[in-house]
Amino acid sequence: SQSIVVDFGCGSGILGIAALKLGAKRVIGIDIDPQALLASQDNANRNEVGDKIELYLPESQPELLADVVLANILAGPLRELREVITAYCKPGGKLVLSGILDNQAQEINDLYCQDFDMEPIVTDGEWARVSGRRKI
């Protein structure tokens, strides 16, 4: 798929690199930590996808509509960034939120359900994934 993926809290870049390896056309990684952006670029270069990843601090992040929005960050930032994260996801686009403790998953699900058709919450041990599709 020729998709555009936004990865919030890209950390070491692993999700974005995986997306590129799976055929994404372009990945935009955003992180508050400049060291995370350096690590992401380094890892992308080592995986031969360095030319397809674009990395930004939040203050310089671009405006665009993505096919897939990933955020592997804690519930607090997911609450605070709801409008920003939602704005990145095109109508019909996919939202995948992880890094959420299972006892916080329902709250995050309920917060995002006004803009997304939510899928069942998936838990693995104490962690949960909340996902859905942006309403058209």
Secondary structure, 3 states (H helix, E strand, C coil): CCCEEEEECCCCCHHHHHHHHCCCCEEEEECCCHHHHHHHHHHHHHCCCCCCEEEECHHHCCCCCEEEEEEECCHHHHHHCHHHHHHHEEEEEEEEEEEEEHHHHHHHHHHHCCCEEECCCEEECCEEEEEEEECC
